[in-house]
Amino acid sequence: MPSDILIIDDEADIRGLVAGILEDEGHGTRTAGDTDTALAEIEKRRPTLIFLDIWLTGSRIDGLTLLDIIKGQHPDLPVVMISGHGNIETAVSAIRRGAYDYIEKPFKADRLLMIAERALEASKLRREVRDLRERAGDTGRLVGSSIAMSHLKQTIERVAPTNSRIMISGPSGSGKELVARAIHESSLRMDGPFVVLNAAAITPDRMEHELFGTENGTGSARNVGALEEAHGGTLYLDEIADMPRETQGKILRVLIDQSFQRVNGTTKVNVDVRIISSTARDLEHEIAEGSFREDLFHRLSVVPLRVPALAERRDDVPELVNHFIDQISRSTGLPVRTVGSDALAVLQAHDWPGNIRQLRNNVERLLILARGDESQAISADMLPPEIGEMLPTTPNRGGEHLMSLPLRDAREIFEREYLTAQVNRFGGNISRTAEFVGMERSALHRKLKSLGVG
Ligand SMILES: Nc1ncnc2c1ncn2[C@@H]1O[C@H](COP(=O)(O)OP(=O)(O)OP(=O)(O)O)[C@@H](O)[C@H]1O
């Protein structure tokens, strides 16, 4: 993105000089000779960097007051003060008030460019860190207050500080990795690394390289493996059932010895790592089949923890939907939409075989594809067909969904639609209709009257 630098100085030749130097290096510039023009320029579009003269003769307010206003409105916008020889102290106090740096007149072109580039880089990094923090903090939060979820959160709090090995089981996409992260975040190792090794995504011949690292024969690591990287923290072994049997034996040795050797290595590497494993498969079955070592299972599964499928905690669906809408719109810039109660009812009734991951993907798709006015709630008829079609709908009611109505109202709508269609089908002949639908003629008459049909 091109930079857009605003230069605020009461002296036209200084403004011209600074703008010239910056433009020669490809920066975009704007200038302002007084504080009101400056505020108007900032209002027009937020610049990426500001050079601000401390002494502004002929302006309504002085440079420092303008700095306070800018920092109040745009705390992340870097401001570099331009100071004369006599007011270095003021420049220093400006830094205390939030300025990024100051440059003293007369200045060399190199120094001006260096300060500008450093300020732009620092502000870019700050923005990136904030985005990452926001995203990390957000994805790390376990959303849901259903009984099943509250239970899970309580268990996490209890087991997190204990350091014991945990085996998390649960269907794919149910949140096992998020649970492992939550355990790490509330453990005494929270300042250490959280390393993920997904056994399902690594070919058996690469597994030991990834887990133990490699050595070049001289005793030092060529590649550091996941175990070594996780020293002082937590190693999350995702889909542990996919570990080759031979590697299982080696992991068992690590658990017993608290040390291992790198591939092609001679040195003994000592590590202090807490292992959390996960499985979407039934490990007892894998053990019976002979594909998973029972002794390793018992070592890894000191505390077994089960993450329920989304279908077992449908109460969480509305909260999750709103959480994902916020999260997705923040990271993609898509507008935040509300979801109507009819659509929520359908989402809640769906079985979600792909669990929370599938729900999240559908929310994302909804936000991208949702038609209509942004301020209008997303209704049931906007849902992807495979979600909505599994449930009864009322085709002639403009998208209103039966699932959003109490039984009495839903039944009335259904009866009206059904009987109207049957009466039409028999050309208005009530006797034939009554015979087909299995009612007495007189009872059908009364029914049609009460429903306002005919
Ligand atoms: N309780 C929750 N609150 C908020 N987001 C959640 C929750 N559970 C899961 N998610 C989100 O759902 C997605 C899938 O979760 P995760 O990767 O933890 O599932 P998993 O069970 O480890 O999946 P897999 O079995 O495929 O490895 C992620 O985007 C995660 O952030």
PDBQT file of the ligand as one rigid body, heavy atoms in Angstrom, charges set to zero:
ROOT
HETATM    1  N1  LIG A 501     -16.329 -24.074  21.528  1.00  0.00    +0.000 N 
HETATM    2  C1  LIG A 501     -15.865 -23.404  20.464  1.00  0.00    +0.000 A 
HETATM    3  N2  LIG A 501     -15.989 -22.075  20.401  1.00  0.00    +0.000 NA
HETATM    4  C2  LIG A 501     -15.543 -21.389  19.326  1.00  0.00    +0.000 A 
HETATM    5  N3  LIG A 501     -14.952 -21.947  18.268  1.00  0.00    +0.000 NA
HETATM    6  C3  LIG A 501     -14.800 -23.263  18.265  1.00  0.00    +0.000 A 
HETATM    7  C4  LIG A 501     -15.229 -24.064  19.374  1.00  0.00    +0.000 A 
HETATM    8  N4  LIG A 501     -14.906 -25.349  19.111  1.00  0.00    +0.000 NA
HETATM    9  C5  LIG A 501     -14.324 -25.361  17.904  1.00  0.00    +0.000 A 
HETATM   10  N5  LIG A 501     -14.239 -24.110  17.391  1.00  0.00    +0.000 N 
HETATM   11  C6  LIG A 501     -13.684 -23.753  16.076  1.00  0.00    +0.000 C 
HETATM   12  O1  LIG A 501     -14.071 -24.793  15.175  1.00  0.00    +0.000 OA
HETATM   13  C7  LIG A 501     -13.010 -25.133  14.296  1.00  0.00    +0.000 C 
HETATM   14  C8  LIG A 501     -12.625 -26.598  14.473  1.00  0.00    +0.000 C 
HETATM   15  O2  LIG A 501     -12.056 -26.793  15.780  1.00  0.00    +0.000 OA
HETATM   16  P1  LIG A 501     -10.774 -27.721  16.062  1.00  0.00    +0.000 P 
HETATM   17  O3  LIG A 501      -9.786 -27.613  14.957  1.00  0.00    +0.000 OA
HETATM   18  O4  LIG A 501     -10.344 -27.437  17.444  1.00  0.00    +0.000 OA
HETATM   19  O5  LIG A 501     -11.492 -29.152  15.968  1.00  0.00    +0.000 OA
HETATM   20  P2  LIG A 501     -10.826 -30.600  16.056  1.00  0.00    +0.000 P 
HETATM   21  O6  LIG A 501     -11.799 -31.446  16.803  1.00  0.00    +0.000 OA
HETATM   22  O7  LIG A 501      -9.443 -30.488  16.586  1.00  0.00    +0.000 OA
HETATM   23  O8  LIG A 501     -10.799 -31.007  14.533  1.00  0.00    +0.000 OA
HETATM   24  P3  LIG A 501     -10.003 -32.251  13.856  1.00  0.00    +0.000 P 
HETATM   25  O9  LIG A 501     -10.563 -33.496  14.464  1.00  0.00    +0.000 OA
HETATM   26  O10 LIG A 501     -10.394 -32.132  12.413  1.00  0.00    +0.000 OA
HETATM   27  O11 LIG A 501      -8.566 -32.021  14.117  1.00  0.00    +0.000 OA
HETATM   28  C9  LIG A 501     -11.884 -24.168  14.623  1.00  0.00    +0.000 C 
HETATM   29  O12 LIG A 501     -12.004 -23.061  13.747  1.00  0.00    +0.000 OA
HETATM   30  C10 LIG A 501     -12.165 -23.758  16.045  1.00  0.00    +0.000 C 
HETATM   31  O13 LIG A 501     -11.624 -22.479  16.325  1.00  0.00    +0.000 OA
ENDROOT
TORSDOF 0
